[in-house]
């Protein structure tokens, strides 16, 4: 059986592994499985149950908790776009003063940590100014 391409899932695994290496051991990196992908009445019922239990539409893929800092990371493939629910979540998080970043690569993840004041064991990528 050939595995289907899963660029966001592959990226997420790589980001989680890198963050575990780069950040202190006490860091919490959490993924909240916030949606049911089963397209059926059973899946819709399960999603309704999860929403009732506090699942929030558009919630970021990863939460990083480290040394009093909170950073939400939304992972997307190179062509992936934010849904309206993800944009609303981003706006709400930023309005409350938390960090949020869109991540399309490992460099983006490390850059987001640097941009939000996280100290890592890995030097952040140099950011080039866009002309």
Secondary structure, 3 states (H helix, E strand, C coil): CCCCCCHHHHHHHHHHHHHHHHCCCCCEEEECCCCCCCCCHHHHHHHHHHHHCCCCCCCCCEEEEECCEEEEEEECCCCCCCCHHHHHHHHHHHHCCCEEEEECCHHHHHHHHHHCCCCCCCCCCCCCCCC
